[in-house]
Amino acid sequence: MKKINSLLLCILFFASANAGKVDTVAVYSKSMQKDIKCVVITPDNAKKKHLPVVYLLHGYSGNYAQWIKLAPQIASSADELQMILVCPDGGFSSWYFDSPVDSSFRYETFVSGELVSYIDSHYKTIPDRSGRAITGVSMGGHGGLYLAIKHKDIYGAAGSTSGGVDIRPFPDNWAIKKLLGDTICCKENWEKNTVINLVQNLKNKDLDLIIDCGLNDFFLPVNRAFHQKLQDLKIDHDYIERPGAHNRAYWKNSIDYQLLFFKHYFK
């Protein structure tokens, strides 16, 4: 497990004196037998006290640097809100589950097992679900909710921005077939790995949840369905619809609300 030089990222994005420290680390995944890069943002006083951690998942075709590029203000947010932010590489199109058809994709195991263990052993964290949250954008929005619901012992709060919270209406998009098989031969894989179907495993207060989506986002219908299912099951959650589309402008704004939500959870 080695640190990668992150000087360029620091120069580009963090001239502010009150910004958190940004590192890029390589975390070895035993399950996938490779190093996976992650951006880790820590407040200035991260070595002095135990801090909560928010895991930020990128979208389809993105990588570990997506969040710091589209929302550079999160470096200051880490310092102001006193939290560690971790942005793992989730592959071009992993959807953050362990693929039942391709054993080289084990991103559920990596993010919620190997990565959490690495962060807790290398940083001064609160090593408990009360000190962990996870969220993401688009594919990462699906991943944030999917991983939190499946690992309620690891995370206490979760979110999604512009999330693909039901993948079934999109059988030919984003290379999902490569991970699950097609919807004819492998329908059960799609049913088990779409986050909207995992909601039935939740009880009220199991997780603090925040979901938001733009009014012009193509994922708006599946987010509304997800919201309705949570309501039907009487599961408390924050749900937000605002003007905006499936784009960087919306995501850059949204992350500020989500980090504040998690700050209140950590309190």
N, C-alpha and C positions, 0 to 999 in steps of 0.2 A: 504494500500500500504506500504509494509515494505521492508527494505533492508535485503538481505541475506548475510551472512558472505562470503566475497570473498578473505580472506587472502590466501587461498591455491593457487588460481589463481595468485595472486600477487607474491607469493614466487616462483612459478614455472616459470613464464614468464617475470617478470619485475624487474630484478636487475639493469637495465640501469638507470642512473640518469636522463636522458632526456626523459624517457618513460612517457606516459600519465597515469593517475590514472584509475584503473580498478575496477568497482563495478559490482556486480550482484544484480539486483533489481527485485522485484516481483510486477507486474502491474496488478491490478484487471481488468478483462474484464467483464463488465456488460452484454454484448451480449452473452457471453459464461458462465458467472457465475463461474469464476475460476480465480485464480492467474496465470499469465504467466511470466516466468522468462526471463530476458533480460540482456545481458552484455552491460554496458555503459562505454565507454572509454572517458575520458575528459583530455584535456591538463592541465598543471600545473596552468595556469592562467585562468581557466574556470570561476572562480567567479568574475573576474575583468572586463570582457568585453563580449559582445554578440557574439556568435560564430555560424557558420553554422553547420548543422547536416547531416551526411550521414547514412542512414539506410542500414544495410548489412543483407541480407536474406540467410539463409542456404539452403542446398539441401535436397533431399529425404533421410529420415532416420536419418538426422542430428538433431541438437538442438541448443539452444542459445549459446553454447560454441564452436561450430564448427569453427567459423572464428578465434577465438583467439588461438585455438589449431593448425590449419593448417597454419596460417599466423601470428605468434606472433609479427612480425615486425610492425603490425598495431598500436601497443601501442605507438611506437616511431613516427609513421606517424601522429597520432593524434596530438602529441605535435609539430612536425616539420611543419605540414601543417595547424595547428591551426583550427581544426575542432573536433566536437564531433561525435563519432561513436556509433551507437546503433545496437545491434545484438539481435533481438527478437527470441523467440522460436516460430517456425511456425508449430509445430506438426510433427509427423512422415511423413505424406503425406497430407498436406493441399492444396498445390499448390497456396495458398494465395488468394483464392477467398471465397466468401460466398456460401456454398454448397446449391444448389436448392433442394436437396433431404434429407439432414441431417442438421437440424437446429443447431446441436451442433458444427458445423464447420463454424465460422464466422470470418475468418482471414483477409478478406478484411476490414471489419468493425473494427477489432482490430488494425491492423497495421496502416491504414490510418486515423483512427478516434481516438480511445481510446488511443493508444500509443503515437501518435503525440501530443495529448492534454496533456498527462502526462509529456512527455519530455519538452514541452514548459512551463509547470507550475512548474517544479522542477529543471530546469537548465536554465542558462542564454543563451538563443538561439536567433537566428534571426527568429522570428515567422512568416515567410512568405515564399512563394514558392522560392523566390530568395535566401533563405538560407537553402533549403532542397534538397537533392538528395537521390535516392534509387537505389540499385543494388543487385545482388545476383548471386549465382552459381547454375547451373543445374535447379532444381525446383525453386530455388530462383531467377534464371535469368528470368524465366517466370514470377515470382511474381513481380520482380522489374519493368519490362516493363508494365505488366498488371496493376499494381496499379498506376503507373505514368500516363499512358494513360487515365485511368478511373478517375483519380483525378489530373488533370492538375492544379487545383487551389491550391493543396497541395504541389506538387513537381515541381521544375523547370528543373531538370535534372535526367536522369535515365540510367542504364546500365544493361548488362547481360554478364556473363561469362559462356561458355559451356551451354547455356540456352536451356531448352526444349520449344522453342518459338512456336512450333506447336505440341499440344498433340494428335491430331487426328490420326497420323500414329501409335500410341502406345496404342490401346484400352485395351490391356490386361496387361499393365505394371503399376507398382507403385501405385496400389490401387486406381487409378483415378475413376474406375467404382463405387466405394463406395460413391464418392462425387457427381458424375454426372449421375449415372445410366448407363446402357449399351448403345452402339451406335445405337441400333435398336429402342428401345422404346423411347430413350431420345436423339436423334441425335441433337436436337436444343440446348440442354445444352452444348454439346461439341462445337458446332459452336459459341455459345455466349461467351464461357469461354476460348477459345484458343487465345493467345495474337496476333497471326498473323492476325486474323480477326478484331482486334480492330484498326489496323493501319489506316483504312479508316476514322477513327474519328479524325485523326491528320491533322493539317495544318503545313506547313513548319514554323520552329521557335517556335512551341508550346513548344517543349522540346529540351534540349541538350541531345543527345543520343550517347552512346558508346556501341558497341556490339563486342565481340570477341569470337573465338572458335578455338580449336586446329584442325590441319589437320587430325589427327587420331581419332577424336571424333565422336561417333555415332550420335551426334546431328548436325554434320556439314551440312548435306543436308537441314535440316529445317532452319538453320541459314543462309545459302546461299539464300534460298527462301525468308526469312524475309528481308534480305539485298536487294534482287531484288525488292521486293514489295515497300520498301522505296524509291528505285531509281525510280521506275515507277511513284510513286506519287510525285517525286521531293521533298522529305523530306531530308534535310541535316542530316548527321549522320557520326560518325566515325565507320568504320568497319575494324576489324583486324582478319586475319587468320595467325597463327604461328604454327611451329612444336610443337606437343604436343597431348595429349590424354585427356580423361575424368578422370582426376586424380588430386591428391593433389598438385603434383609438378607444374602442369600448373596453378592451381588456386592460389597458393602461389605467383607465379610470376605475374599473371594477376592483382591482386588487387592493386599492386603498380601503374600500368598504370592508372587504373580507378580512384584511389584517386587523382592522379595528374590532370586528366581530370576534376574532380569535383572542384578541387582547382581553376583551370582556370575559370570554370563557376562562382564560387562564387566571383571572382574578377570582 
